């Protein structure tokens, strides 16, 4: 799946990649982030060790990570 992460403050892309099953990636979060993924139902997010709840959804979606 294709994943893109942007900073909310200025819209700058801070990470973009194609990810395969069981892959993980860590980012240093400085503010709120917009995450867009082609298969959002297959992604899990953790912020400070806690899982972020995402809407139940299938397909491409953009979410705001506080």
PDBQT receptor file of N, H, CA, C and O in Angstrom, charges set to zero:
ATOM      1  N   UNK A   1       0.835  -1.166   0.000  1.00  0.00    +0.000 N 
ATOM      2  CA  UNK A   1       0.000   0.000   0.000  1.00  0.00    +0.000 C 
ATOM      3  C   UNK A   1       0.887   1.238   0.000  1.00  0.00    +0.000 C 
ATOM      4  O   UNK A   1       2.017   1.199   0.486  1.00  0.00    +0.000 OA
ATOM      5  N   UNK A   2       0.380   2.319  -0.537  1.00  0.00    +0.000 N 
ATOM      6  H   UNK A   2      -0.538   2.351  -0.932  1.00  0.00    +0.000 HD
ATOM      7  CA  UNK A   2       1.108   3.576  -0.562  1.00  0.00    +0.000 C 
ATOM      8  C   UNK A   2       0.688   4.426   0.632  1.00  0.00    +0.000 C 
ATOM      9  O   UNK A   2      -0.500   4.556   0.926  1.00  0.00    +0.000 OA
ATOM     10  N   UNK A   3       1.675   5.001   1.316  1.00  0.00    +0.000 N 
ATOM     11  H   UNK A   3       2.640   4.895   1.076  1.00  0.00    +0.000 HD
ATOM     12  CA  UNK A   3       1.426   5.803   2.516  1.00  0.00    +0.000 C 
ATOM     13  C   UNK A   3       2.142   7.141   2.373  1.00  0.00    +0.000 C 
ATOM     14  O   UNK A   3       3.278   7.204   1.902  1.00  0.00    +0.000 OA
ATOM     15  N   UNK A   4       1.461   8.213   2.786  1.00  0.00    +0.000 N 
ATOM     16  H   UNK A   4       0.538   8.162   3.168  1.00  0.00    +0.000 HD
ATOM     17  CA  UNK A   4       2.060   9.546   2.775  1.00  0.00    +0.000 C 
ATOM     18  C   UNK A   4       1.724  10.230   4.087  1.00  0.00    +0.000 C 
ATOM     19  O   UNK A   4       0.585  10.170   4.550  1.00  0.00    +0.000 OA
ATOM     20  N   UNK A   5       2.724  10.888   4.696  1.00  0.00    +0.000 N 
ATOM     21  H   UNK A   5       3.649  10.937   4.320  1.00  0.00    +0.000 HD
ATOM     22  CA  UNK A   5       2.538  11.602   5.952  1.00  0.00    +0.000 C 
ATOM     23  C   UNK A   5       2.926  13.058   5.727  1.00  0.00    +0.000 C 
ATOM     24  O   UNK A   5       4.012  13.356   5.230  1.00  0.00    +0.000 OA
ATOM     25  N   UNK A   6       2.013  13.968   6.104  1.00  0.00    +0.000 N 
ATOM     26  H   UNK A   6       1.130  13.727   6.508  1.00  0.00    +0.000 HD
ATOM     27  CA  UNK A   6       2.248  15.417   5.976  1.00  0.00    +0.000 C 
ATOM     28  C   UNK A   6       2.064  16.080   7.329  1.00  0.00    +0.000 C 
ATOM     29  O   UNK A   6       1.253  15.639   8.143  1.00  0.00    +0.000 OA
ATOM     30  N   UNK A   7       2.828  17.147   7.565  1.00  0.00    +0.000 N 
ATOM     31  H   UNK A   7       3.487  17.505   6.904  1.00  0.00    +0.000 HD
ATOM     32  CA  UNK A   7       2.611  17.954   8.758  1.00  0.00    +0.000 C 
ATOM     33  C   UNK A   7       1.383  18.823   8.535  1.00  0.00    +0.000 C 
ATOM     34  O   UNK A   7       1.214  19.404   7.463  1.00  0.00    +0.000 OA
ATOM     35  N   UNK A   8       0.528  18.913   9.548  1.00  0.00    +0.000 N 
ATOM     36  H   UNK A   8       0.666  18.441  10.419  1.00  0.00    +0.000 HD
ATOM     37  CA  UNK A   8      -0.674  19.727   9.412  1.00  0.00    +0.000 C 
ATOM     38  C   UNK A   8      -0.317  21.209   9.281  1.00  0.00    +0.000 C 
ATOM     39  O   UNK A   8      -0.960  21.939   8.527  1.00  0.00    +0.000 OA
ATOM     40  N   UNK A   9       0.704  21.651  10.010  1.00  0.00    +0.000 N 
ATOM     41  H   UNK A   9       1.227  21.057  10.622  1.00  0.00    +0.000 HD
ATOM     42  CA  UNK A   9       1.025  23.075  10.075  1.00  0.00    +0.000 C 
ATOM     43  C   UNK A   9       1.358  23.697   8.723  1.00  0.00    +0.000 C 
ATOM     44  O   UNK A   9       0.909  24.803   8.421  1.00  0.00    +0.000 OA
ATOM     45  N   UNK A  10       2.143  22.994   7.909  1.00  0.00    +0.000 N 
ATOM     46  H   UNK A  10       2.508  22.096   8.154  1.00  0.00    +0.000 HD
ATOM     47  CA  UNK A  10       2.544  23.582   6.624  1.00  0.00    +0.000 C 
ATOM     48  C   UNK A  10       2.286  22.682   5.422  1.00  0.00    +0.000 C 
ATOM     49  O   UNK A  10       2.593  23.063   4.292  1.00  0.00    +0.000 OA
ATOM     50  N   UNK A  11       1.728  21.498   5.644  1.00  0.00    +0.000 N 
ATOM     51  H   UNK A  11       1.478  21.188   6.561  1.00  0.00    +0.000 HD
ATOM     52  CA  UNK A  11       1.409  20.595   4.552  1.00  0.00    +0.000 C 
ATOM     53  C   UNK A  11       2.606  19.887   3.935  1.00  0.00    +0.000 C 
ATOM     54  O   UNK A  11       2.471  19.185   2.933  1.00  0.00    +0.000 OA
ATOM     55  N   UNK A  12       3.780  20.073   4.536  1.00  0.00    +0.000 N 
ATOM     56  H   UNK A  12       3.890  20.644   5.349  1.00  0.00    +0.000 HD
ATOM     57  CA  UNK A  12       4.999  19.470   4.003  1.00  0.00    +0.000 C 
ATOM     58  C   UNK A  12       4.977  17.955   4.156  1.00  0.00    +0.000 C 
ATOM     59  O   UNK A  12       4.655  17.441   5.227  1.00  0.00    +0.000 OA
ATOM     60  N   UNK A  13       5.321  17.237   3.081  1.00  0.00    +0.000 N 
ATOM     61  H   UNK A  13       5.582  17.655   2.211  1.00  0.00    +0.000 HD
ATOM     62  CA  UNK A  13       5.429  15.777   3.140  1.00  0.00    +0.000 C 
ATOM     63  C   UNK A  13       6.696  15.438   3.927  1.00  0.00    +0.000 C 
ATOM     64  O   UNK A  13       7.796  15.862   3.573  1.00  0.00    +0.000 OA
ATOM     65  N   UNK A  14       6.518  14.658   5.011  1.00  0.00    +0.000 N 
ATOM     66  H   UNK A  14       5.624  14.314   5.299  1.00  0.00    +0.000 HD
ATOM     67  CA  UNK A  14       7.695  14.273   5.798  1.00  0.00    +0.000 C 
ATOM     68  C   UNK A  14       8.081  12.818   5.565  1.00  0.00    +0.000 C 
ATOM     69  O   UNK A  14       9.177  12.395   5.932  1.00  0.00    +0.000 OA
ATOM     70  N   UNK A  15       7.166  12.043   4.947  1.00  0.00    +0.000 N 
ATOM     71  H   UNK A  15       6.275  12.386   4.649  1.00  0.00    +0.000 HD
ATOM     72  CA  UNK A  15       7.497  10.653   4.632  1.00  0.00    +0.000 C 
ATOM     73  C   UNK A  15       6.501  10.136   3.612  1.00  0.00    +0.000 C 
ATOM     74  O   UNK A  15       5.303  10.403   3.707  1.00  0.00    +0.000 OA
ATOM     75  N   UNK A  16       7.005   9.390   2.631  1.00  0.00    +0.000 N 
ATOM     76  H   UNK A  16       7.978   9.173   2.554  1.00  0.00    +0.000 HD
ATOM     77  CA  UNK A  16       6.158   8.784   1.597  1.00  0.00    +0.000 C 
ATOM     78  C   UNK A  16       6.819   7.474   1.199  1.00  0.00    +0.000 C 
ATOM     79  O   UNK A  16       8.028   7.428   0.970  1.00  0.00    +0.000 OA
ATOM     80  N   UNK A  17       6.023   6.401   1.116  1.00  0.00    +0.000 N 
ATOM     81  H   UNK A  17       5.041   6.438   1.302  1.00  0.00    +0.000 HD
ATOM     82  CA  UNK A  17       6.606   5.103   0.755  1.00  0.00    +0.000 C 
ATOM     83  C   UNK A  17       5.520   4.113   0.360  1.00  0.00    +0.000 C 
ATOM     84  O   UNK A  17       4.333   4.325   0.612  1.00  0.00    +0.000 OA
ATOM     85  N   UNK A  18       5.957   3.036  -0.262  1.00  0.00    +0.000 N 
ATOM     86  H   UNK A  18       6.921   2.865  -0.466  1.00  0.00    +0.000 HD
ATOM     87  CA  UNK A  18       5.101   1.881  -0.507  1.00  0.00    +0.000 C 
ATOM     88  C   UNK A  18       5.461   0.866   0.580  1.00  0.00    +0.000 C 
ATOM     89  O   UNK A  18       6.632   0.523   0.739  1.00  0.00    +0.000 OA
ATOM     90  N   UNK A  19       4.480   0.392   1.315  1.00  0.00    +0.000 N 
ATOM     91  H   UNK A  19       3.529   0.671   1.186  1.00  0.00    +0.000 HD
ATOM     92  CA  UNK A  19       4.737  -0.540   2.411  1.00  0.00    +0.000 C 
ATOM     93  C   UNK A  19       4.114  -1.894   2.103  1.00  0.00    +0.000 C 
ATOM     94  O   UNK A  19       3.043  -1.986   1.504  1.00  0.00    +0.000 OA
ATOM     95  N   UNK A  20       4.807  -2.931   2.524  1.00  0.00    +0.000 N 
ATOM     96  H   UNK A  20       5.678  -2.856   3.011  1.00  0.00    +0.000 HD
ATOM     97  CA  UNK A  20       4.320  -4.303   2.388  1.00  0.00    +0.000 C 
ATOM     98  C   UNK A  20       3.781  -4.773   3.741  1.00  0.00    +0.000 C 
ATOM     99  O   UNK A  20       3.974  -4.102   4.754  1.00  0.00    +0.000 OA
ATOM    100  N   UNK A  21       3.117  -5.908   3.756  1.00  0.00    +0.000 N 
ATOM    101  H   UNK A  21       2.960  -6.454   2.932  1.00  0.00    +0.000 HD
ATOM    102  CA  UNK A  21       2.574  -6.485   4.985  1.00  0.00    +0.000 C 
ATOM    103  C   UNK A  21       3.673  -6.656   6.027  1.00  0.00    +0.000 C 
ATOM    104  O   UNK A  21       4.797  -7.039   5.704  1.00  0.00    +0.000 OA
ATOM    105  N   UNK A  22       3.335  -6.371   7.270  1.00  0.00    +0.000 N 
ATOM    106  H   UNK A  22       2.422  -6.060   7.533  1.00  0.00    +0.000 HD
ATOM    107  CA  UNK A  22       4.210  -6.524   8.443  1.00  0.00    +0.000 C 
ATOM    108  C   UNK A  22       5.385  -5.549   8.474  1.00  0.00    +0.000 C 
ATOM    109  O   UNK A  22       6.278  -5.702   9.307  1.00  0.00    +0.000 OA
ATOM    110  N   UNK A  23       5.410  -4.568   7.606  1.00  0.00    +0.000 N 
ATOM    111  H   UNK A  23       4.685  -4.444   6.929  1.00  0.00    +0.000 HD
ATOM    112  CA  UNK A  23       6.444  -3.536   7.657  1.00  0.00    +0.000 C 
ATOM    113  C   UNK A  23       6.054  -2.498   8.694  1.00  0.00    +0.000 C 
ATOM    114  O   UNK A  23       4.870  -2.287   8.957  1.00  0.00    +0.000 OA
ATOM    115  N   UNK A  24       7.047  -1.853   9.280  1.00  0.00    +0.000 N 
ATOM    116  H   UNK A  24       8.008  -2.025   9.067  1.00  0.00    +0.000 HD
ATOM    117  CA  UNK A  24       6.759  -0.753  10.202  1.00  0.00    +0.000 C 
ATOM    118  C   UNK A  24       7.727   0.388   9.930  1.00  0.00    +0.000 C 
ATOM    119  O   UNK A  24       8.795   0.200   9.346  1.00  0.00    +0.000 OA
ATOM    120  N   UNK A  25       7.328   1.566  10.364  1.00  0.00    +0.000 N 
ATOM    121  H   UNK A  25       6.461   1.719  10.838  1.00  0.00    +0.000 HD
ATOM    122  CA  UNK A  25       8.166   2.747  10.191  1.00  0.00    +0.000 C 
ATOM    123  C   UNK A  25       7.880   3.687  11.354  1.00  0.00    +0.000 C 
ATOM    124  O   UNK A  25       6.729   3.842  11.760  1.00  0.00    +0.000 OA
ATOM    125  N   UNK A  26       8.921   4.314  11.891  1.00  0.00    +0.000 N 
ATOM    126  H   UNK A  26       9.857   4.187  11.562  1.00  0.00    +0.000 HD
ATOM    127  CA  UNK A  26       8.776   5.255  13.002  1.00  0.00    +0.000 C 
ATOM    128  C   UNK A  26       9.130   6.659  12.546  1.00  0.00    +0.000 C 
ATOM    129  O   UNK A  26      10.064   6.856  11.769  1.00  0.00    +0.000 OA
ATOM    130  N   UNK A  27       8.372   7.634  13.040  1.00  0.00    +0.000 N 
ATOM    131  H   UNK A  27       7.614   7.474  13.672  1.00  0.00    +0.000 HD
ATOM    132  CA  UNK A  27       8.620   9.044  12.757  1.00  0.00    +0.000 C 
ATOM    133  C   UNK A  27       8.633   9.817  14.061  1.00  0.00    +0.000 C 
ATOM    134  O   UNK A  27       7.954   9.442  15.018  1.00  0.00    +0.000 OA
ATOM    135  N   UNK A  28       9.397  10.887  14.102  1.00  0.00    +0.000 N 
ATOM    136  H   UNK A  28       9.948  11.192  13.325  1.00  0.00    +0.000 HD
ATOM    137  CA  UNK A  28       9.350  11.794  15.235  1.00  0.00    +0.000 C 
ATOM    138  C   UNK A  28       8.232  12.792  14.958  1.00  0.00    +0.000 C 
ATOM    139  O   UNK A  28       8.263  13.506  13.956  1.00  0.00    +0.000 OA
ATOM    140  N   UNK A  29       7.259  12.837  15.836  1.00  0.00    +0.000 N 
ATOM    141  H   UNK A  29       7.234  12.257  16.650  1.00  0.00    +0.000 HD
ATOM    142  CA  UNK A  29       6.083  13.669  15.648  1.00  0.00    +0.000 C 
ATOM    143  C   UNK A  29       6.272  14.998  16.371  1.00  0.00    +0.000 C 
ATOM    144  O   UNK A  29       6.508  15.027  17.579  1.00  0.00    +0.000 OA
ATOM    145  N   UNK A  30       6.167  16.094  15.627  1.00  0.00    +0.000 N 
ATOM    146  H   UNK A  30       5.975  16.070  14.646  1.00  0.00    +0.000 HD
ATOM    147  CA  UNK A  30       6.323  17.422  16.224  1.00  0.00    +0.000 C 
ATOM    148  C   UNK A  30       5.018  18.194  16.303  1.00  0.00    +0.000 C 
ATOM    149  O   UNK A  30       4.970  19.277  16.888  1.00  0.00    +0.000 OA
ATOM    150  N   UNK A  31       4.003  17.671  15.743  1.00  0.00    +0.000 N 
ATOM    151  H   UNK A  31       4.041  16.792  15.268  1.00  0.00    +0.000 HD
ATOM    152  CA  UNK A  31       2.690  18.320  15.720  1.00  0.00    +0.000 C 
ATOM    153  C   UNK A  31       1.695  17.336  15.157  1.00  0.00    +0.000 C 
ATOM    154  O   UNK A  31       1.972  16.140  15.062  1.00  0.00    +0.000 OA
ATOM    155  N   UNK A  32       0.541  17.840  14.785  1.00  0.00    +0.000 N 
ATOM    156  H   UNK A  32       0.316  18.811  14.862  1.00  0.00    +0.000 HD
ATOM    157  CA  UNK A  32      -0.472  16.960  14.209  1.00  0.00    +0.000 C 
ATOM    158  C   UNK A  32      -0.075  16.587  12.794  1.00  0.00    +0.000 C 
ATOM    159  O   UNK A  32       0.518  17.385  12.068  1.00  0.00    +0.000 OA
ATOM    160  N   UNK A  33      -0.414  15.350  12.407  1.00  0.00    +0.000 N 
ATOM    161  H   UNK A  33      -0.896  14.701  12.996  1.00  0.00    +0.000 HD
ATOM    162  CA  UNK A  33      -0.023  14.818  11.104  1.00  0.00    +0.000 C 
ATOM    163  C   UNK A  33      -1.247  14.358  10.318  1.00  0.00    +0.000 C 
ATOM    164  O   UNK A  33      -2.201  13.830  10.890  1.00  0.00    +0.000 OA
ATOM    165  N   UNK A  34      -1.212  14.562   9.015  1.00  0.00    +0.000 N 
ATOM    166  H   UNK A  34      -0.437  14.991   8.551  1.00  0.00    +0.000 HD
ATOM    167  CA  UNK A  34      -2.191  13.968   8.116  1.00  0.00    +0.000 C 
ATOM    168  C   UNK A  34      -1.548  12.737   7.501  1.00  0.00    +0.000 C 
ATOM    169  O   UNK A  34      -0.442  12.810   6.966  1.00  0.00    +0.000 OA
ATOM    170  N   UNK A  35      -2.238  11.611   7.576  1.00  0.00    +0.000 N 
ATOM    171  H   UNK A  35      -3.136  11.552   8.011  1.00  0.00    +0.000 HD
ATOM    172  CA  UNK A  35      -1.756  10.366   6.980  1.00  0.00    +0.000 C 
ATOM    173  C   UNK A  35      -2.758   9.938   5.924  1.00  0.00    +0.000 C 
ATOM    174  O   UNK A  35      -3.955   9.843   6.192  1.00  0.00    +0.000 OA
ATOM    175  N   UNK A  36      -2.259   9.680   4.719  1.00  0.00    +0.000 N 
ATOM    176  H   UNK A  36      -1.286   9.757   4.501  1.00  0.00    +0.000 HD
ATOM    177  CA  UNK A  36      -3.079   9.176   3.628  1.00  0.00    +0.000 C 
ATOM    178  C   UNK A  36      -2.532   7.811   3.238  1.00  0.00    +0.000 C 
ATOM    179  O   UNK A  36      -1.325   7.643   3.065  1.00  0.00    +0.000 OA
ATOM    180  N   UNK A  37      -3.431   6.831   3.099  1.00  0.00    +0.000 N 
ATOM    181  H   UNK A  37      -4.411   6.968   3.239  1.00  0.00    +0.000 HD
ATOM    182  CA  UNK A  37      -2.995   5.485   2.709  1.00  0.00    +0.000 C 
ATOM    183  C   UNK A  37      -4.036   4.867   1.794  1.00  0.00    +0.000 C 
ATOM    184  O   UNK A  37      -5.233   5.120   1.932  1.00  0.00    +0.000 OA
ATOM    185  N   UNK A  38      -3.567   4.055   0.861  1.00  0.00    +0.000 N 
ATOM    186  H   UNK A  38      -2.595   3.849   0.749  1.00  0.00    +0.000 HD
ATOM    187  CA  UNK A  38      -4.473   3.418  -0.084  1.00  0.00    +0.000 C 
ATOM    188  C   UNK A  38      -5.268   2.284   0.550  1.00  0.00    +0.000 C 
ATOM    189  O   UNK A  38      -6.322   1.907   0.038  1.00  0.00    +0.000 OA
ATOM    190  N   UNK A  39      -4.775   1.734   1.660  1.00  0.00    +0.000 N 
ATOM    191  H   UNK A  39      -3.919   2.039   2.076  1.00  0.00    +0.000 HD
ATOM    192  CA  UNK A  39      -5.476   0.654   2.368  1.00  0.00    +0.000 C 
ATOM    193  C   UNK A  39      -5.447   0.945   3.859  1.00  0.00    +0.000 C 
ATOM    194  O   UNK A  39      -4.838   0.206   4.631  1.00  0.00    +0.000 OA
ATOM    195  N   UNK A  40      -6.109   2.026   4.260  1.00  0.00    +0.000 N 
ATOM    196  H   UNK A  40      -6.605   2.626   3.632  1.00  0.00    +0.000 HD
ATOM    197  CA  UNK A  40      -6.042   2.488   5.654  1.00  0.00    +0.000 C 
ATOM    198  C   UNK A  40      -6.480   1.415   6.649  1.00  0.00    +0.000 C 
ATOM    199  O   UNK A  40      -6.026   1.418   7.793  1.00  0.00    +0.000 OA
ATOM    200  N   UNK A  41      -7.352   0.501   6.234  1.00  0.00    +0.000 N 
ATOM    201  H   UNK A  41      -7.721   0.498   5.305  1.00  0.00    +0.000 HD
ATOM    202  CA  UNK A  41      -7.821  -0.543   7.147  1.00  0.00    +0.000 C 
ATOM    203  C   UNK A  41      -6.689  -1.466   7.586  1.00  0.00    +0.000 C 
ATOM    204  O   UNK A  41      -6.847  -2.204   8.559  1.00  0.00    +0.000 OA
ATOM    205  N   UNK A  42      -5.557  -1.444   6.898  1.00  0.00    +0.000 N 
ATOM    206  H   UNK A  42      -5.428  -0.844   6.108  1.00  0.00    +0.000 HD
ATOM    207  CA  UNK A  42      -4.434  -2.321   7.229  1.00  0.00    +0.000 C 
ATOM    208  C   UNK A  42      -3.330  -1.622   8.015  1.00  0.00    +0.000 C 
ATOM    209  O   UNK A  42      -2.251  -2.187   8.195  1.00  0.00    +0.000 OA
ATOM    210  N   UNK A  43      -3.581  -0.410   8.483  1.00  0.00    +0.000 N 
ATOM    211  H   UNK A  43      -4.457   0.049   8.337  1.00  0.00    +0.000 HD
ATOM    212  CA  UNK A  43      -2.551   0.348   9.191  1.00  0.00    +0.000 C 
ATOM    213  C   UNK A  43      -2.914   0.493  10.665  1.00  0.00    +0.000 C 
ATOM    214  O   UNK A  43      -4.081   0.665  11.017  1.00  0.00    +0.000 OA
ATOM    215  N   UNK A  44      -1.893   0.421  11.522  1.00  0.00    +0.000 N 
ATOM    216  H   UNK A  44      -0.945   0.282  11.236  1.00  0.00    +0.000 HD
ATOM    217  CA  UNK A  44      -2.051   0.686  12.948  1.00  0.00    +0.000 C 
ATOM    218  C   UNK A  44      -1.082   1.791  13.318  1.00  0.00    +0.000 C 
ATOM    219  O   UNK A  44       0.059   1.803  12.858  1.00  0.00    +0.000 OA
ATOM    220  N   UNK A  45      -1.541   2.733  14.159  1.00  0.00    +0.000 N 
ATOM    221  H   UNK A  45      -2.468   2.723  14.533  1.00  0.00    +0.000 HD
ATOM    222  CA  UNK A  45      -0.709   3.844  14.606  1.00  0.00    +0.000 C 
ATOM    223  C   UNK A  45      -0.544   3.801  16.106  1.00  0.00    +0.000 C 
ATOM    224  O   UNK A  45      -1.474   3.459  16.837  1.00  0.00    +0.000 OA
ATOM    225  N   UNK A  46       0.652   4.152  16.564  1.00  0.00    +0.000 N 
ATOM    226  H   UNK A  46       1.408   4.430  15.970  1.00  0.00    +0.000 HD
ATOM    227  CA  UNK A  46       0.906   4.336  17.987  1.00  0.00    +0.000 C 
ATOM    228  C   UNK A  46       1.550   5.686  18.176  1.00  0.00    +0.000 C 
ATOM    229  O   UNK A  46       2.458   6.062  17.435  1.00  0.00    +0.000 OA
ATOM    230  N   UNK A  47       1.075   6.424  19.178  1.00  0.00    +0.000 N 
ATOM    231  H   UNK A  47       0.338   6.118  19.780  1.00  0.00    +0.000 HD
ATOM    232  CA  UNK A  47       1.671   7.704  19.558  1.00  0.00    +0.000 C 
ATOM    233  C   UNK A  47       2.005   7.590  21.034  1.00  0.00    +0.000 C 
ATOM    234  O   UNK A  47       1.123   7.335  21.854  1.00  0.00    +0.000 OA
ATOM    235  N   UNK A  48       3.267   7.776  21.375  1.00  0.00    +0.000 N 
ATOM    236  H   UNK A  48       3.983   7.983  20.708  1.00  0.00    +0.000 HD
ATOM    237  CA  UNK A  48       3.742   7.635  22.760  1.00  0.00    +0.000 C 
ATOM    238  C   UNK A  48       3.351   6.284  23.355  1.00  0.00    +0.000 C 
ATOM    239  O   UNK A  48       2.967   6.196  24.522  1.00  0.00    +0.000 OA
ATOM    240  N   UNK A  49       3.454   5.232  22.538  1.00  0.00    +0.000 N 
ATOM    241  H   UNK A  49       3.766   5.303  21.590  1.00  0.00    +0.000 HD
ATOM    242  CA  UNK A  49       3.183   3.880  23.020  1.00  0.00    +0.000 C 
ATOM    243  C   UNK A  49       1.719   3.506  23.092  1.00  0.00    +0.000 C 
ATOM    244  O   UNK A  49       1.390   2.391  23.497  1.00  0.00    +0.000 OA
ATOM    245  N   UNK A  50       0.830   4.408  22.710  1.00  0.00    +0.000 N 
ATOM    246  H   UNK A  50       1.097   5.314  22.382  1.00  0.00    +0.000 HD
ATOM    247  CA  UNK A  50      -0.607   4.120  22.750  1.00  0.00    +0.000 C 
ATOM    248  C   UNK A  50      -1.182   4.067  21.347  1.00  0.00    +0.000 C 
ATOM    249  O   UNK A  50      -0.882   4.916  20.507  1.00  0.00    +0.000 OA
ATOM    250  N   UNK A  51      -2.001   3.071  21.103  1.00  0.00    +0.000 N 
ATOM    251  H   UNK A  51      -2.244   2.381  21.785  1.00  0.00    +0.000 HD
ATOM    252  CA  UNK A  51      -2.616   2.919  19.787  1.00  0.00    +0.000 C 
ATOM    253  C   UNK A  51      -3.637   4.024  19.550  1.00  0.00    +0.000 C 
ATOM    254  O   UNK A  51      -4.432   4.354  20.429  1.00  0.00    +0.000 OA
ATOM    255  N   UNK A  52      -3.599   4.587  18.351  1.00  0.00    +0.000 N 
ATOM    256  H   UNK A  52      -2.953   4.319  17.637  1.00  0.00    +0.000 HD
ATOM    257  CA  UNK A  52      -4.545   5.630  17.936  1.00  0.00    +0.000 C 
ATOM    258  C   UNK A  52      -5.723   4.952  17.261  1.00  0.00    +0.000 C 
ATOM    259  O   UNK A  52      -5.543   4.153  16.342  1.00  0.00    +0.000 OA
ATOM    260  N   UNK A  53      -6.928   5.268  17.716  1.00  0.00    +0.000 N 
ATOM    261  H   UNK A  53      -7.074   5.917  18.463  1.00  0.00    +0.000 HD
ATOM    262  CA  UNK A  53      -8.133   4.695  17.101  1.00  0.00    +0.000 C 
ATOM    263  C   UNK A  53      -8.390   5.371  15.757  1.00  0.00    +0.000 C 
ATOM    264  O   UNK A  53      -8.330   6.595  15.637  1.00  0.00    +0.000 OA
ATOM    265  N   UNK A  54      -8.670   4.564  14.772  1.00  0.00    +0.000 N 
ATOM    266  H   UNK A  54      -8.719   3.570  14.869  1.00  0.00    +0.000 HD
ATOM    267  CA  UNK A  54      -8.995   5.056  13.436  1.00  0.00    +0.000 C 
ATOM    268  C   UNK A  54     -10.428   4.686  13.107  1.00  0.00    +0.000 C 
ATOM    269  O   UNK A  54     -10.968   3.721  13.648  1.00  0.00    +0.000 OA
ATOM    270  N   UNK A  55     -11.046   5.459  12.215  1.00  0.00    +0.000 N 
ATOM    271  H   UNK A  55     -10.607   6.243  11.776  1.00  0.00    +0.000 HD
ATOM    272  CA  UNK A  55     -12.398   5.073  11.801  1.00  0.00    +0.000 C 
ATOM    273  C   UNK A  55     -12.373   3.731  11.073  1.00  0.00    +0.000 C 
ATOM    274  O   UNK A  55     -11.401   3.415  10.387  1.00  0.00    +0.000 OA
ATOM    275  N   UNK A  56     -13.431   2.948  11.219  1.00  0.00    +0.000 N 
ATOM    276  H   UNK A  56     -14.221   3.205  11.776  1.00  0.00    +0.000 HD
ATOM    277  CA  UNK A  56     -13.542   1.702  10.477  1.00  0.00    +0.000 C 
ATOM    278  C   UNK A  56     -13.777   2.075   9.023  1.00  0.00    +0.000 C 
ATOM    279  O   UNK A  56     -14.756   2.743   8.690  1.00  0.00    +0.000 OA
ATOM    280  N   UNK A  57     -12.878   1.640   8.172  1.00  0.00    +0.000 N 
ATOM    281  H   UNK A  57     -12.082   1.098   8.442  1.00  0.00    +0.000 HD
ATOM    282  CA  UNK A  57     -12.929   2.075   6.785  1.00  0.00    +0.000 C 
ATOM    283  C   UNK A  57     -12.171   1.093   5.921  1.00  0.00    +0.000 C 
ATOM    284  O   UNK A  57     -11.234   0.443   6.383  1.00  0.00    +0.000 OA
ATOM    285  N   UNK A  58     -12.569   0.986   4.679  1.00  0.00    +0.000 N 
ATOM    286  H   UNK A  58     -13.330   1.515   4.304  1.00  0.00    +0.000 HD
ATOM    287  CA  UNK A  58     -11.869   0.151   3.719  1.00  0.00    +0.000 C 
ATOM    288  C   UNK A  58     -11.558   0.993   2.489  1.00  0.00    +0.000 C 
ATOM    289  O   UNK A  58     -12.454   1.632   1.937  1.00  0.00    +0.000 OA
ATOM    290  N   UNK A  59     -10.314   1.003   2.056  1.00  0.00    +0.000 N 
ATOM    291  H   UNK A  59      -9.586   0.484   2.504  1.00  0.00    +0.000 HD
ATOM    292  CA  UNK A  59      -9.915   1.766   0.880  1.00  0.00    +0.000 C 
ATOM    293  C   UNK A  59      -9.032   2.950   1.221  1.00  0.00    +0.000 C 
ATOM    294  O   UNK A  59      -8.432   2.995   2.295  1.00  0.00    +0.000 OA
ATOM    295  N   UNK A  60      -8.951   3.914   0.306  1.00  0.00    +0.000 N 
ATOM    296  H   UNK A  60      -9.439   3.878  -0.566  1.00  0.00    +0.000 HD
ATOM    297  CA  UNK A  60      -8.087   5.075   0.493  1.00  0.00    +0.000 C 
ATOM    298  C   UNK A  60      -8.755   6.071   1.423  1.00  0.00    +0.000 C 
ATOM    299  O   UNK A  60      -9.943   6.367   1.294  1.00  0.00    +0.000 OA
ATOM    300  N   UNK A  61      -7.974   6.582   2.360  1.00  0.00    +0.000 N 
ATOM    301  H   UNK A  61      -7.009   6.341   2.465  1.00  0.00    +0.000 HD
ATOM    302  CA  UNK A  61      -8.514   7.510   3.358  1.00  0.00    +0.000 C 
ATOM    303  C   UNK A  61      -7.400   8.407   3.863  1.00  0.00    +0.000 C 
ATOM    304  O   UNK A  61      -6.238   8.001   3.886  1.00  0.00    +0.000 OA
ATOM    305  N   UNK A  62      -7.740   9.620   4.267  1.00  0.00    +0.000 N 
ATOM    306  H   UNK A  62      -8.684   9.950   4.248  1.00  0.00    +0.000 HD
ATOM    307  CA  UNK A  62      -6.795  10.537   4.910  1.00  0.00    +0.000 C 
ATOM    308  C   UNK A  62      -7.305  10.794   6.312  1.00  0.00    +0.000 C 
ATOM    309  O   UNK A  62      -8.466  11.159   6.496  1.00  0.00    +0.000 OA
ATOM    310  N   UNK A  63      -6.435  10.604   7.318  1.00  0.00    +0.000 N 
ATOM    311  H   UNK A  63      -5.491  10.308   7.169  1.00  0.00    +0.000 HD
ATOM    312  CA  UNK A  63      -6.814  10.830   8.709  1.00  0.00    +0.000 C 
ATOM    313  C   UNK A  63      -5.839  11.808   9.354  1.00  0.00    +0.000 C 
ATOM    314  O   UNK A  63      -4.692  11.940   8.927  1.00  0.00    +0.000 OA
ATOM    315  N   UNK A  64      -6.318  12.487  10.387  1.00  0.00    +0.000 N 
ATOM    316  H   UNK A  64      -7.250  12.380  10.734  1.00  0.00    +0.000 HD
ATOM    317  CA  UNK A  64      -5.498  13.410  11.171  1.00  0.00    +0.000 C 
ATOM    318  C   UNK A  64      -5.092  12.705  12.450  1.00  0.00    +0.000 C 
ATOM    319  O   UNK A  64      -5.939  12.239  13.212  1.00  0.00    +0.000 OA
ATOM    320  N   UNK A  65      -3.780  12.628  12.682  1.00  0.00    +0.000 N 
ATOM    321  H   UNK A  65      -3.092  13.006  12.063  1.00  0.00    +0.000 HD
ATOM    322  CA  UNK A  65      -3.255  12.026  13.914  1.00  0.00    +0.000 C 
ATOM    323  C   UNK A  65      -2.917  13.161  14.864  1.00  0.00    +0.000 C 
ATOM    324  O   UNK A  65      -2.008  13.944  14.591  1.00  0.00    +0.000 OA
ATOM    325  N   UNK A  66      -3.637  13.262  15.982  1.00  0.00    +0.000 N 
ATOM    326  H   UNK A  66      -4.375  12.625  16.204  1.00  0.00    +0.000 HD
ATOM    327  CA  UNK A  66      -3.404  14.389  16.920  1.00  0.00    +0.000 C 
ATOM    328  C   UNK A  66      -2.051  14.332  17.595  1.00  0.00    +0.000 C 
ATOM    329  O   UNK A  66      -1.725  15.205  18.399  1.00  0.00    +0.000 OA
TER     330      UNK A  66
